[in-house]
């Protein structure tokens, strides 16, 4: 599924799915002046694989449990380079999670 969520002047766009009661939505913020990397995701045996191009340096992967009053926290796992991609694998258990890339 692909979706757009707007919070005032901030727009979150992402792709997600629901599988076995697990809801995951990956997103990245778009702003007029900043070109943002696309956050890709794929389910693997190890967990959810989130990746973005290494050419976009300085971005941090963040997560929150809800978008109604988001409390974004940095994902504690450091990205690993895999070819031309930064990759983070997160566990898929528990409740739904939302992800975004942010540039501090």
Secondary structure, DSSP 8 states (H G I E B T S, - for coil): -EEEEEETTEEEEEEEEEETTEEEEEEEEEBTTB-----EEEEETTEEEEEEETTSTTEEEEEES-STT---EE-SS--EEETTEEEEEE---SS-EEEEEEE-
